[in-house]
Amino acid sequence: MKMKKILAMALASAMVLSLGACGSSGADSSASGTDSSAASDGASESTETTSTAFPGTAEEDTYVVDLRAEPPELNSILTNDVASGDILRMVISGLYRLDANDTPQPDLAEETQVSDDGRVYTMKLRQDAKWSNGEPVTAHDFVFSYQTICSKEAASSYAFIVYDNLLNGNEVYEGTKDPSELGVKAIDDYTLEVTFENPIPYALHLFSFASYYPMNQKGYEEIGADAYGDDADKIVTNGAYTISEWVHNDHITLTANPDYYAPERCAAGTVRYTMMNDANTRMNAFQGGQVDCINVTADQTEQAKKLGIHTENYVDNGNWYIQFNTQKTDKGLDNANIRRGLGMAINTESLCNDILKDGSVPATGLVPTTIAGANGEKYRDAVGDVVSYNAEEAKKAFEQGLQETGLSAEDLNLSILCDDQTNAQRTAEFYQAQWKEVLGIDVEITPQPFKSRLASMDSGDFDMVYAGWSPDYNDPMTFLDMFTTTNGNNYGKFSNEEYDNLIASAMVEGDAAARQDLLAQAEKIVAYDEAAIYPLYFSGVTYAVSDKVQNMTRTGFQEFDFTDAAD
């Protein structure tokens, strides 16, 4: 979005997706969400009547919204976090885009033909789209992008979502086949052929995802891979908006693109994304007319009601969890029982009701309740629960793990990494207290800015991390494939041959029910048997919005989007 991936934490009580969400992360997501049984399609729902006391910012034809976190970069080949995905969705047009209902709609692909076996997509591209450097957008831009992300030199943690799916992708990534053999071809300048290794039920969702965006080769090579996407003048765009200004750790300003093929989709001439990392600062800015949309905490939701501030909410599909560094043998984190004990010791009911207080619900597995399963059922409903809080079982598992490793509780000296947002730290303090109460251990809290936390995760410089994942597409695989041994988002370096085999089998299984069973087996291994990841809660988001804002899309697959005005 991930797109949903590594998330940044900006929650009232805490939110920290990785990925994500399109990835794995642990940032702040100041959110007050609805129960997962409400707004099951993930779309925004109004919870208050429109007010007139908060008309919004003074600038005409301009919306100011709080992104909360600084995007680490805006290179679609490298992107794995939500903040970057929010911006890229506004400035890059891909083959497909998600509408306000999260349904894939043609973007640059005017016509699409699918082969009888469901593996080959042949798309006729629009001929009136152009890059910000003046070059036309062609099929060759997609070929260059896909070949680049499928090279180890690109060092993309999200490369797997392309090379695992495209024909010959793994062989190209490993260097045993030439990039020209990858399942993507430019039949001519405006005809693109994409061949998957196997039929993919969510292919159109992939085509709307950042890793499948085109890349202008000339711009990429002139700017250089190391610098591409790091500043407003170091990216080439082709979407509804252009980046007119980027003041790092403060704001990004987008301006409607005069060369965009569908200008009527732009909800405003200018959209400015601020990056405030304190909940009180956000609320003060909103009340002062300096910002038009902010995520609010549980306490602020009550405040908003009293002040007459209009709030809305949506189910964001996010899953928050503790990710363990399984390589920390000196701290016992290579032991499944110690990891499971640490996870089961957290009272997730109390976490949701007493700390988060935002509509989040205790996680019963890695895959949230909103994600589709086989044969019209929700995956979670069909598969059932995998994890739950149990203090007594947590103690037993923890003690058994200590015996197996020959360690004492004092030997562990554990720390938990989290975002430096107020609410992320507050939530980490709850985990800290739970571990002291149930297991009798002291755990240090290590807060870091979102970008720094991602770097620490990437380098393996952590014991445990409070993180989350936001889905890239509406299928359980988006939560499960990232914990295979070689996946770039597997920050804890979990490795289990059975798990890898189950995911690989699910990728080629054509029967929906059989595929779901394989995924369910894999989920139990990673979340309970091995407890490499311990799910905590499924999250929602509540936000305050000024009367000024129209045609803003906020859903579980699109945290912010202002390109649906004509839908």
ROZA-67043 format. One record per residue (C-alpha): residue in one letter; residue number from 1; x, y, z; chain. Coordinates in pm, whole numbers, m for minus. Example, Ala and Ser with C-alpha at 12.3 -4.5 7.8 and 13.67 -1.06 7.14 Angstrom:
! residues 2
residuo / num / u / v / w / cadena
a / 1 / 1230 / m450 / 780 / A $
s / 2 / 1367 / m106 / 714 / A $
//
This chain:
! residues 567
residuo / num / u / v / w / cadena
m / 1 / 0 / 0 / 0 / A $
k / 2 / 132 / m181 / 165 / A $
m / 3 / m142 / m61 / m97 / A $
k / 4 / m87 / m151 / 231 / A $
k / 5 / 227 / m243 / 388 / A $
i / 6 / 450 / m134 / 658 / A $
l / 7 / 248 / 108 / 859 / A $
a / 8 / 353 / 402 / 1058 / A $
m / 9 / 211 / 441 / 1404 / A $
a / 10 / m12 / 730 / 1461 / A $
l / 11 / m286 / 581 / 1651 / A $
a / 12 / m460 / 700 / 1952 / A $
s / 13 / m341 / 407 / 2127 / A $
a / 14 / m112 / 278 / 1874 / A $
m / 15 / m74 / 158 / 1530 / A $
v / 16 / 226 / 41 / 1359 / A $
l / 17 / 193 / m143 / 1045 / A $
s / 18 / 470 / m265 / 847 / A $
l / 19 / 435 / m300 / 552 / A $
g / 20 / 231 / m159 / 518 / A $
a / 21 / 154 / m237 / 533 / A $
c / 22 / 263 / m303 / 198 / A $
g / 23 / 498 / m416 / 429 / A $
s / 24 / 580 / m468 / 780 / A $
s / 25 / 633 / m186 / 1012 / A $
g / 26 / 533 / m27 / 1329 / A $
a / 27 / 434 / 329 / 1298 / A $
d / 28 / 158 / 549 / 1428 / A $
s / 29 / m185 / 544 / 1297 / A $
s / 30 / m387 / 758 / 1522 / A $
a / 31 / m699 / 579 / 1468 / A $
s / 32 / m1029 / 518 / 1617 / A $
g / 33 / m1192 / 251 / 1413 / A $
t / 34 / m1522 / 80 / 1373 / A $
d / 35 / m1596 / m275 / 1471 / A $
s / 36 / m1500 / m513 / 1192 / A $
s / 37 / m1861 / m611 / 1156 / A $
a / 38 / m1946 / m260 / 1044 / A $
a / 39 / m1844 / m104 / 715 / A $
s / 40 / m1730 / m446 / 605 / A $
d / 41 / m1639 / m313 / 264 / A $
g / 42 / m1381 / m90 / 427 / A $
a / 43 / m1540 / 232 / 300 / A $
s / 44 / m1565 / 544 / 513 / A $
e / 45 / m1880 / 585 / 718 / A $
s / 46 / m1994 / 909 / 877 / A $
t / 47 / m2034 / 896 / 1253 / A $
e / 48 / m2136 / 1258 / 1312 / A $
t / 49 / m2355 / 1507 / 1133 / A $
t / 50 / m2180 / 1769 / 925 / A $
s / 51 / m2092 / 2079 / 1124 / A $
t / 52 / m2037 / 2438 / 1026 / A $
a / 53 / m1797 / 2525 / 1308 / A $
f / 54 / m1493 / 2384 / 1129 / A $
p / 55 / m1496 / 2504 / 769 / A $
g / 56 / m1135 / 2400 / 713 / A $
t / 57 / m825 / 2568 / 574 / A $
a / 58 / m851 / 2908 / 409 / A $
e / 59 / m674 / 2835 / 80 / A $
e / 60 / m916 / 2790 / m209 / A $
d / 61 / m910 / 2465 / m407 / A $
t / 62 / m662 / 2322 / m155 / A $
y / 63 / m694 / 2039 / 94 / A $
v / 64 / m447 / 1991 / 378 / A $
v / 65 / m440 / 1644 / 533 / A $
d / 66 / m209 / 1490 / 791 / A $
l / 67 / m4 / 1198 / 659 / A $
r / 68 / 163 / 1164 / 1003 / A $
a / 69 / 486 / 1003 / 881 / A $
e / 70 / 761 / 1112 / 645 / A $
p / 71 / 770 / 877 / 342 / A $
p / 72 / 1107 / 699 / 343 / A $
e / 73 / 1121 / 741 / m37 / A $
l / 74 / 892 / 765 / m339 / A $
n / 75 / 1052 / 502 / m558 / A $
s / 76 / 781 / 253 / m658 / A $
i / 77 / 1047 / m15 / m706 / A $
l / 78 / 1152 / 13 / m340 / A $
t / 79 / 832 / 126 / m168 / A $
n / 80 / 701 / m92 / 114 / A $
d / 81 / 523 / 150 / 346 / A $
v / 82 / 182 / 313 / 359 / A $
a / 83 / 297 / 675 / 366 / A $
s / 84 / 492 / 638 / 42 / A $
g / 85 / 204 / 445 / m113 / A $
d / 86 / m40 / 726 / m28 / A $
i / 87 / 167 / 974 / m228 / A $
l / 88 / 255 / 742 / m515 / A $
r / 89 / m112 / 659 / m569 / A $
m / 90 / m171 / 1026 / m637 / A $
v / 91 / 120 / 1085 / m873 / A $
i / 92 / 157 / 759 / m1068 / A $
s / 93 / m91 / 595 / m1305 / A $
g / 94 / m64 / 220 / m1344 / A $
l / 95 / m251 / m36 / m1550 / A $
y / 96 / m546 / m34 / m1308 / A $
r / 97 / m654 / 181 / m1014 / A $
l / 98 / m886 / 123 / m722 / A $
d / 99 / m1210 / 321 / m723 / A $
a / 100 / m1381 / 458 / m411 / A $
n / 101 / m1516 / 107 / m340 / A $
d / 102 / m1171 / m56 / m374 / A $
t / 103 / m1275 / m220 / m701 / A $
p / 104 / m1002 / m229 / m970 / A $
q / 105 / m1086 / m8 / m1269 / A $
p / 106 / m887 / 40 / m1592 / A $
d / 107 / m634 / 319 / m1567 / A $
l / 108 / m373 / 312 / m1844 / A $
a / 109 / m508 / m23 / m1967 / A $
e / 110 / m795 / 67 / m2201 / A $
e / 111 / m861 / m292 / m2310 / A $
t / 112 / m766 / m617 / m2137 / A $
q / 113 / m785 / m969 / m2275 / A $
v / 114 / m721 / m1272 / m2055 / A $
s / 115 / m614 / m1610 / m2193 / A $
d / 116 / m833 / m1916 / m2141 / A $
d / 117 / m594 / m2052 / m1878 / A $
g / 118 / m607 / m1723 / m1685 / A $
r / 119 / m231 / m1667 / m1700 / A $
v / 120 / m178 / m1419 / m1985 / A $
y / 121 / m308 / m1061 / m1976 / A $
t / 122 / m282 / m862 / m2298 / A $
m / 123 / m356 / m493 / m2249 / A $
k / 124 / m396 / m208 / m2494 / A $
l / 125 / m266 / 110 / m2332 / A $
r / 126 / m396 / 464 / m2364 / A $
q / 127 / m191 / 674 / m2599 / A $
d / 128 / m254 / 1013 / m2435 / A $
a / 129 / m63 / 961 / m2108 / A $
k / 130 / 273 / 1128 / m2059 / A $
w / 131 / 552 / 1150 / m1805 / A $
s / 132 / 645 / 1472 / m1629 / A $
n / 133 / 968 / 1480 / m1835 / A $
g / 134 / 755 / 1501 / m2151 / A $
e / 135 / 797 / 1143 / m2269 / A $
p / 136 / 492 / 931 / m2359 / A $
v / 137 / 394 / 645 / m2127 / A $
t / 138 / 441 / 320 / m2320 / A $
a / 139 / 445 / m53 / m2267 / A $
h / 140 / 824 / m35 / m2246 / A $
d / 141 / 793 / 156 / m1917 / A $
f / 142 / 623 / m145 / m1759 / A $
v / 143 / 880 / m386 / m1900 / A $
f / 144 / 1163 / m175 / m1760 / A $
s / 145 / 995 / m147 / m1421 / A $
y / 146 / 922 / m518 / m1383 / A $
q / 147 / 1265 / m624 / m1501 / A $
t / 148 / 1430 / m376 / m1266 / A $
i / 149 / 1237 / m478 / m956 / A $
c / 150 / 1314 / m844 / m1038 / A $
s / 151 / 1688 / m781 / m1016 / A $
k / 152 / 1877 / m832 / m692 / A $
e / 153 / 2071 / m513 / m766 / A $
a / 154 / 1754 / m310 / m710 / A $
a / 155 / 1742 / m445 / m351 / A $
s / 156 / 1364 / m418 / m332 / A $
s / 157 / 1209 / m576 / m24 / A $
y / 158 / 888 / m596 / m225 / A $
a / 159 / 1035 / m764 / m532 / A $
f / 160 / 875 / m1093 / m432 / A $
i / 161 / 527 / m966 / m519 / A $
v / 162 / 646 / m945 / m880 / A $
y / 163 / 900 / m1225 / m922 / A $
d / 164 / 693 / m1481 / m732 / A $
n / 165 / 403 / m1418 / m970 / A $
l / 166 / 544 / m1348 / m1316 / A $
l / 167 / 657 / m1627 / m1547 / A $
n / 168 / 1026 / m1706 / m1489 / A $
g / 169 / 1034 / m1445 / m1215 / A $
n / 170 / 1235 / m1643 / m961 / A $
e / 171 / 1485 / m1755 / m1225 / A $
v / 172 / 1534 / m1398 / m1344 / A $
y / 173 / 1575 / m1278 / m987 / A $
e / 174 / 1834 / m1547 / m916 / A $
g / 175 / 2015 / m1472 / m1240 / A $
t / 176 / 1965 / m1811 / m1403 / A $
k / 177 / 1750 / m1660 / m1679 / A $
d / 178 / 1785 / m1339 / m1874 / A $
p / 179 / 1552 / m1048 / m1786 / A $
s / 180 / 1409 / m1074 / m2137 / A $
e / 181 / 1257 / m1409 / m2033 / A $
l / 182 / 1050 / m1250 / m1757 / A $
g / 183 / 675 / m1273 / m1813 / A $
v / 184 / 633 / m919 / m1943 / A $
k / 185 / 662 / m805 / m2305 / A $
a / 186 / 595 / m494 / m2509 / A $
i / 187 / 420 / m633 / m2816 / A $
d / 188 / 437 / m278 / m2952 / A $
d / 189 / 457 / 68 / m2794 / A $
y / 190 / 102 / 50 / m2663 / A $
t / 191 / 37 / m323 / m2621 / A $
l / 192 / 161 / m494 / m2305 / A $
e / 193 / 158 / m867 / m2238 / A $
v / 194 / 193 / m993 / m1881 / A $
t / 195 / 223 / m1367 / m1820 / A $
f / 196 / 184 / m1509 / m1471 / A $
e / 197 / 336 / m1835 / m1355 / A $
n / 198 / m11 / m1944 / m1240 / A $
p / 199 / m363 / m1801 / m1260 / A $
i / 200 / m400 / m1530 / m994 / A $
p / 201 / m750 / m1450 / m865 / A $
y / 202 / m642 / m1101 / m755 / A $
a / 203 / m442 / m1006 / m1067 / A $
l / 204 / m625 / m677 / m1126 / A $
h / 205 / m551 / m574 / m768 / A $
l / 206 / m183 / m640 / m836 / A $
f / 207 / m199 / m418 / m1144 / A $
s / 208 / m318 / m133 / m921 / A $
f / 209 / m37 / m185 / m670 / A $
a / 210 / 281 / 26 / m656 / A $
s / 211 / 523 / m257 / m736 / A $
y / 212 / 341 / m299 / m1067 / A $
y / 213 / 361 / 70 / m1160 / A $
p / 214 / 554 / 172 / m1472 / A $
m / 215 / 893 / 345 / m1445 / A $
n / 216 / 1033 / 595 / m1693 / A $
q / 217 / 1372 / 451 / m1782 / A $
k / 218 / 1528 / 778 / m1894 / A $
g / 219 / 1435 / 957 / m1573 / A $
y / 220 / 1536 / 665 / m1352 / A $
e / 221 / 1879 / 636 / m1511 / A $
e / 222 / 1945 / 1010 / m1524 / A $
i / 223 / 1854 / 1061 / m1158 / A $
g / 224 / 2020 / 738 / m1048 / A $
a / 225 / 1879 / 448 / m850 / A $
d / 226 / 2031 / 566 / m521 / A $
a / 227 / 1867 / 909 / m538 / A $
y / 228 / 1547 / 832 / m727 / A $
g / 229 / 1236 / 928 / m531 / A $
d / 230 / 1425 / 1105 / m252 / A $
d / 231 / 1313 / 1460 / m337 / A $
a / 232 / 1046 / 1640 / m537 / A $
d / 233 / 1287 / 1694 / m827 / A $
k / 234 / 1414 / 1337 / m821 / A $
i / 235 / 1108 / 1153 / m947 / A $
v / 236 / 928 / 1133 / m1282 / A $
t / 237 / 549 / 1105 / m1253 / A $
n / 238 / 256 / 1043 / m1487 / A $
g / 239 / m48 / 1059 / m1259 / A $
a / 240 / m329 / 1290 / m1158 / A $
y / 241 / m94 / 1507 / m950 / A $
t / 242 / 266 / 1620 / m961 / A $
i / 243 / 496 / 1682 / m663 / A $
s / 244 / 550 / 2056 / m644 / A $
e / 245 / 723 / 2066 / m306 / A $
w / 246 / 870 / 1827 / m50 / A $
v / 247 / 1000 / 1972 / 275 / A $
h / 248 / 1126 / 1665 / 453 / A $
n / 249 / 961 / 1575 / 782 / A $
d / 250 / 720 / 1866 / 738 / A $
h / 251 / 501 / 1844 / 426 / A $
i / 252 / 459 / 1731 / 67 / A $
t / 253 / 254 / 1945 / m172 / A $
l / 254 / 85 / 1792 / m476 / A $
t / 255 / m56 / 1994 / m765 / A $
a / 256 / m310 / 1876 / m1023 / A $
n / 257 / m126 / 1761 / m1335 / A $
p / 258 / m230 / 1972 / m1639 / A $
d / 259 / m122 / 1688 / m1869 / A $
y / 260 / m323 / 1418 / m1690 / A $
y / 261 / m559 / 1240 / m1927 / A $
a / 262 / m856 / 1261 / m1685 / A $
p / 263 / m831 / 1594 / m1495 / A $
e / 264 / m1193 / 1563 / m1380 / A $
r / 265 / m1082 / 1298 / m1132 / A $
c / 266 / m885 / 1547 / m924 / A $
a / 267 / m1081 / 1646 / m613 / A $
a / 268 / m878 / 1965 / m562 / A $
g / 269 / m614 / 2166 / m744 / A $
t / 270 / m370 / 2124 / m457 / A $
v / 271 / m334 / 1863 / m183 / A $
r / 272 / m82 / 1921 / 93 / A $
y / 273 / 20 / 1634 / 320 / A $
t / 274 / 156 / 1738 / 659 / A $
m / 275 / 362 / 1513 / 886 / A $
m / 276 / 267 / 1575 / 1248 / A $
n / 277 / 378 / 1311 / 1496 / A $
d / 278 / 186 / 1426 / 1802 / A $
a / 279 / m186 / 1373 / 1854 / A $
n / 280 / m239 / 1699 / 2045 / A $
t / 281 / m55 / 1895 / 1778 / A $
r / 282 / m286 / 1747 / 1517 / A $
m / 283 / m602 / 1837 / 1707 / A $
n / 284 / m482 / 2191 / 1774 / A $
a / 285 / m397 / 2235 / 1406 / A $
f / 286 / m740 / 2108 / 1304 / A $
q / 287 / m924 / 2339 / 1543 / A $
g / 288 / m709 / 2627 / 1424 / A $
g / 289 / m803 / 2571 / 1060 / A $
q / 290 / m451 / 2470 / 960 / A $
v / 291 / m541 / 2118 / 846 / A $
d / 292 / m856 / 1963 / 696 / A $
c / 293 / m820 / 1598 / 800 / A $
i / 294 / m647 / 1426 / 1091 / A $
n / 295 / m662 / 1083 / 1248 / A $
v / 296 / m795 / 1108 / 1603 / A $
t / 297 / m742 / 910 / 1918 / A $
a / 298 / m1016 / 753 / 2126 / A $
d / 299 / m1008 / 1042 / 2375 / A $
q / 300 / m1012 / 1292 / 2090 / A $
t / 301 / m1319 / 1125 / 1941 / A $
e / 302 / m1510 / 1217 / 2254 / A $
q / 303 / m1363 / 1566 / 2241 / A $
a / 304 / m1468 / 1600 / 1877 / A $
k / 305 / m1828 / 1511 / 1963 / A $
k / 306 / m1843 / 1783 / 2227 / A $
l / 307 / m1694 / 2039 / 1989 / A $
g / 308 / m1918 / 1947 / 1697 / A $
i / 309 / m1629 / 1824 / 1481 / A $
h / 310 / m1736 / 1593 / 1201 / A $
t / 311 / m1573 / 1249 / 1227 / A $
e / 312 / m1582 / 945 / 1005 / A $
n / 313 / m1440 / 597 / 1036 / A $
y / 314 / m1345 / 293 / 835 / A $
v / 315 / m1210 / m56 / 882 / A $
d / 316 / m851 / m40 / 766 / A $
n / 317 / m782 / m415 / 733 / A $
g / 318 / m464 / m377 / 936 / A $
n / 319 / m313 / m639 / 1161 / A $
w / 320 / m80 / m534 / 1443 / A $
y / 321 / 160 / m780 / 1598 / A $
i / 322 / 487 / m847 / 1775 / A $
q / 323 / 757 / m962 / 1535 / A $
f / 324 / 1045 / m1151 / 1693 / A $
n / 325 / 1404 / m1154 / 1574 / A $
t / 326 / 1449 / m1530 / 1557 / A $
q / 327 / 1825 / m1488 / 1516 / A $
k / 328 / 1870 / m1355 / 1871 / A $
t / 329 / 1984 / m1687 / 2018 / A $
d / 330 / 2152 / m1518 / 2314 / A $
k / 331 / 1814 / m1380 / 2417 / A $
g / 332 / 1615 / m1697 / 2365 / A $
l / 333 / 1421 / m1562 / 2069 / A $
d / 334 / 1523 / m1859 / 1856 / A $
n / 335 / 1294 / m2066 / 2080 / A $
a / 336 / 928 / m2102 / 1980 / A $
n / 337 / 804 / m2153 / 2336 / A $
i / 338 / 965 / m1833 / 2462 / A $
r / 339 / 817 / m1644 / 2169 / A $
r / 340 / 472 / m1796 / 2219 / A $
g / 341 / 485 / m1718 / 2590 / A $
l / 342 / 567 / m1355 / 2519 / A $
g / 343 / 277 / m1333 / 2277 / A $
m / 344 / 13 / m1511 / 2481 / A $
a / 345 / 99 / m1300 / 2787 / A $
i / 346 / m58 / m988 / 2635 / A $
n / 347 / m422 / m940 / 2730 / A $
t / 348 / m550 / m827 / 2393 / A $
e / 349 / m904 / m770 / 2521 / A $
s / 350 / m772 / m518 / 2772 / A $
l / 351 / m542 / m375 / 2506 / A $
c / 352 / m837 / m298 / 2279 / A $
n / 353 / m1085 / m187 / 2545 / A $
d / 354 / m861 / m1 / 2789 / A $
i / 355 / m566 / 124 / 2584 / A $
l / 356 / m663 / 154 / 2219 / A $
k / 357 / m1033 / 229 / 2274 / A $
d / 358 / m1077 / 286 / 1903 / A $
g / 359 / m1287 / m2 / 1776 / A $
s / 360 / m991 / m233 / 1727 / A $
v / 361 / m1059 / m596 / 1816 / A $
p / 362 / m831 / m872 / 1948 / A $
a / 363 / m657 / m1056 / 1666 / A $
t / 364 / m739 / m1424 / 1638 / A $
g / 365 / m485 / m1485 / 1363 / A $
l / 366 / m268 / m1303 / 1114 / A $
v / 367 / m545 / m1252 / 857 / A $
p / 368 / m807 / m992 / 962 / A $
t / 369 / m1180 / m1053 / 966 / A $
t / 370 / m1240 / m832 / 662 / A $
i / 371 / m1031 / m1033 / 413 / A $
a / 372 / m1207 / m1251 / 157 / A $
g / 373 / m1179 / m1628 / 165 / A $
a / 374 / m1292 / m1915 / m52 / A $
n / 375 / m1641 / m1955 / m193 / A $
g / 376 / m1781 / m1622 / m78 / A $
e / 377 / m1688 / m1663 / 291 / A $
k / 378 / m1454 / m1443 / 488 / A $
y / 379 / m1126 / m1625 / 547 / A $
r / 380 / m1132 / m1572 / 923 / A $
d / 381 / m1487 / m1706 / 953 / A $
a / 382 / m1396 / m2016 / 756 / A $
v / 383 / m1064 / m2091 / 926 / A $
g / 384 / m1142 / m1996 / 1285 / A $
d / 385 / m914 / m1876 / 1564 / A $
v / 386 / m539 / m1941 / 1575 / A $
v / 387 / m427 / m1735 / 1877 / A $
s / 388 / m573 / m1592 / 2197 / A $
y / 389 / m463 / m1446 / 2529 / A $
n / 390 / m396 / m1705 / 2801 / A $
a / 391 / m179 / m1601 / 3094 / A $
e / 392 / m140 / m1952 / 3240 / A $
e / 393 / m45 / m2108 / 2910 / A $
a / 394 / 192 / m1816 / 2848 / A $
k / 395 / 375 / m1891 / 3175 / A $
k / 396 / 400 / m2261 / 3093 / A $
a / 397 / 534 / m2201 / 2744 / A $
f / 398 / 779 / m1938 / 2866 / A $
e / 399 / 914 / m2160 / 3145 / A $
q / 400 / 945 / m2453 / 2907 / A $
g / 401 / 1136 / m2234 / 2664 / A $
l / 402 / 1376 / m2125 / 2937 / A $
q / 403 / 1442 / m2490 / 3022 / A $
e / 404 / 1500 / m2577 / 2657 / A $
t / 405 / 1750 / m2293 / 2610 / A $
g / 406 / 1917 / m2319 / 2949 / A $
l / 407 / 1853 / m1950 / 3008 / A $
s / 408 / 1706 / m1770 / 3306 / A $
a / 409 / 1452 / m1491 / 3279 / A $
e / 410 / 1725 / m1245 / 3385 / A $
d / 411 / 1946 / m1360 / 3097 / A $
l / 412 / 1701 / m1243 / 2830 / A $
n / 413 / 1747 / m866 / 2871 / A $
l / 414 / 1488 / m801 / 2599 / A $
s / 415 / 1386 / m477 / 2429 / A $
i / 416 / 1092 / m388 / 2206 / A $
l / 417 / 1129 / m147 / 1915 / A $
c / 418 / 841 / 89 / 1837 / A $
d / 419 / 769 / 420 / 1668 / A $
d / 420 / 845 / 739 / 1858 / A $
q / 421 / 482 / 850 / 1836 / A $
t / 422 / 319 / 915 / 2173 / A $
n / 423 / 55 / 648 / 2130 / A $
a / 424 / 294 / 387 / 1997 / A $
q / 425 / 506 / 428 / 2309 / A $
r / 426 / 196 / 421 / 2529 / A $
t / 427 / 92 / 91 / 2378 / A $
a / 428 / 443 / m52 / 2409 / A $
e / 429 / 429 / 40 / 2779 / A $
f / 430 / 117 / m176 / 2808 / A $
y / 431 / 309 / m474 / 2663 / A $
q / 432 / 595 / m396 / 2899 / A $
a / 433 / 358 / m406 / 3198 / A $
q / 434 / 196 / m729 / 3078 / A $
w / 435 / 532 / m906 / 3050 / A $
k / 436 / 628 / m790 / 3397 / A $
e / 437 / 297 / m900 / 3549 / A $
v / 438 / 257 / m1235 / 3373 / A $
l / 439 / 615 / m1348 / 3308 / A $
g / 440 / 807 / m1148 / 3568 / A $
i / 441 / 1050 / m998 / 3319 / A $
d / 442 / 1162 / m642 / 3251 / A $
v / 443 / 1156 / m534 / 2885 / A $
e / 444 / 1312 / m210 / 2763 / A $
i / 445 / 1122 / 11 / 2516 / A $
t / 446 / 1323 / 152 / 2222 / A $
p / 447 / 1128 / 423 / 2037 / A $
q / 448 / 1252 / 543 / 1697 / A $
p / 449 / 1120 / 764 / 1416 / A $
f / 450 / 934 / 561 / 1153 / A $
k / 451 / 1214 / 578 / 897 / A $
s / 452 / 1475 / 480 / 1155 / A $
r / 453 / 1262 / 196 / 1280 / A $
l / 454 / 1235 / 58 / 927 / A $
a / 455 / 1613 / 78 / 896 / A $
s / 456 / 1657 / m107 / 1227 / A $
m / 457 / 1416 / m376 / 1114 / A $
d / 458 / 1591 / m410 / 781 / A $
s / 459 / 1931 / m449 / 947 / A $
g / 460 / 1800 / m692 / 1208 / A $
d / 461 / 1890 / m451 / 1487 / A $
f / 462 / 1604 / m539 / 1722 / A $
d / 463 / 1482 / m807 / 1963 / A $
m / 464 / 1109 / m754 / 1921 / A $
v / 465 / 926 / m494 / 1717 / A $
y / 466 / 572 / m363 / 1753 / A $
a / 467 / 467 / m367 / 1392 / A $
g / 468 / 174 / m406 / 1161 / A $
w / 469 / 76 / m496 / 810 / A $
s / 470 / m180 / m343 / 580 / A $
p / 471 / m292 / m556 / 284 / A $
d / 472 / m186 / m497 / m73 / A $
y / 473 / m483 / m686 / m214 / A $
n / 474 / m793 / m859 / m84 / A $
d / 475 / m659 / m1209 / m27 / A $
p / 476 / m500 / m1389 / 273 / A $
m / 477 / m178 / m1437 / 78 / A $
t / 478 / m90 / m1069 / 128 / A $
f / 479 / m49 / m1141 / 502 / A $
l / 480 / 116 / m1479 / 474 / A $
d / 481 / 371 / m1488 / 192 / A $
m / 482 / 598 / m1230 / 355 / A $
f / 483 / 720 / m1475 / 620 / A $
t / 484 / 876 / m1721 / 378 / A $
t / 485 / 1249 / m1768 / 423 / A $
t / 486 / 1365 / m1545 / 138 / A $
n / 487 / 1100 / m1274 / 155 / A $
g / 488 / 1241 / m923 / 193 / A $
n / 489 / 983 / m831 / 457 / A $
n / 490 / 1073 / m1124 / 679 / A $
y / 491 / 1267 / m899 / 916 / A $
g / 492 / 1277 / m1157 / 1194 / A $
k / 493 / 1452 / m1406 / 960 / A $
f / 494 / 1200 / m1679 / 1035 / A $
s / 495 / 1274 / m1992 / 832 / A $
n / 496 / 1057 / m2301 / 824 / A $
e / 497 / 1063 / m2548 / 535 / A $
e / 498 / 708 / m2671 / 592 / A $
y / 499 / 579 / m2314 / 596 / A $
d / 500 / 766 / m2230 / 274 / A $
n / 501 / 626 / m2540 / 105 / A $
l / 502 / 269 / m2464 / 210 / A $
i / 503 / 289 / m2110 / 71 / A $
a / 504 / 447 / m2236 / m250 / A $
s / 505 / 173 / m2498 / m287 / A $
a / 506 / m100 / m2239 / m224 / A $
m / 507 / 44 / m2023 / m502 / A $
v / 508 / m22 / m2293 / m761 / A $
e / 509 / m340 / m2447 / m617 / A $
g / 510 / m637 / m2384 / m843 / A $
d / 511 / m910 / m2509 / m612 / A $
a / 512 / m1018 / m2225 / m382 / A $
a / 513 / m1106 / m2442 / m82 / A $
a / 514 / m787 / m2649 / m106 / A $
r / 515 / m582 / m2331 / m140 / A $
q / 516 / m745 / m2186 / 170 / A $
d / 517 / m665 / m2499 / 368 / A $
l / 518 / m297 / m2469 / 273 / A $
l / 519 / m292 / m2105 / 382 / A $
a / 520 / m463 / m2192 / 710 / A $
q / 521 / m199 / m2454 / 786 / A $
a / 522 / 74 / m2201 / 713 / A $
e / 523 / m90 / m1937 / 931 / A $
k / 524 / m100 / m2172 / 1230 / A $
i / 525 / 269 / m2254 / 1190 / A $
v / 526 / 393 / m1895 / 1178 / A $
a / 527 / 153 / m1742 / 1432 / A $
y / 528 / 115 / m2020 / 1690 / A $
d / 529 / 332 / m2331 / 1647 / A $
e / 530 / 648 / m2131 / 1580 / A $
a / 531 / 511 / m1794 / 1698 / A $
a / 532 / 756 / m1602 / 1481 / A $
i / 533 / 487 / m1335 / 1461 / A $
y / 534 / 230 / m1295 / 1737 / A $
p / 535 / m93 / m1119 / 1626 / A $
l / 536 / m236 / m862 / 1867 / A $
y / 537 / m530 / m674 / 1714 / A $
f / 538 / m719 / m588 / 1397 / A $
s / 539 / m746 / m214 / 1361 / A $
g / 540 / m980 / 59 / 1246 / A $
v / 541 / m942 / 432 / 1188 / A $
t / 542 / m1145 / 733 / 1299 / A $
y / 543 / m1063 / 1073 / 1158 / A $
a / 544 / m1181 / 1431 / 1184 / A $
v / 545 / m1257 / 1608 / 857 / A $
s / 546 / m1349 / 1969 / 786 / A $
d / 547 / m1666 / 2068 / 604 / A $
k / 548 / m1451 / 2178 / 311 / A $
v / 549 / m1336 / 1833 / 199 / A $
q / 550 / m1520 / 1657 / m84 / A $
n / 551 / m1440 / 1344 / m285 / A $
m / 552 / m1176 / 1206 / m48 / A $
t / 553 / m1145 / 827 / m47 / A $
r / 554 / m1029 / 658 / 273 / A $
t / 555 / m1056 / 280 / 291 / A $
g / 556 / m857 / m18 / 408 / A $
f / 557 / m678 / m29 / 74 / A $
q / 558 / m646 / 347 / 19 / A $
e / 559 / m555 / 547 / 325 / A $
f / 560 / m581 / 873 / 130 / A $
d / 561 / m693 / 926 / m229 / A $
f / 562 / m817 / 1236 / m407 / A $
t / 563 / m840 / 1097 / m760 / A $
d / 564 / m1193 / 954 / m751 / A $
a / 565 / m1389 / 1278 / m804 / A $
a / 566 / m1532 / 1166 / m1140 / A $
d / 567 / m1633 / 817 / m1026 / A $
//
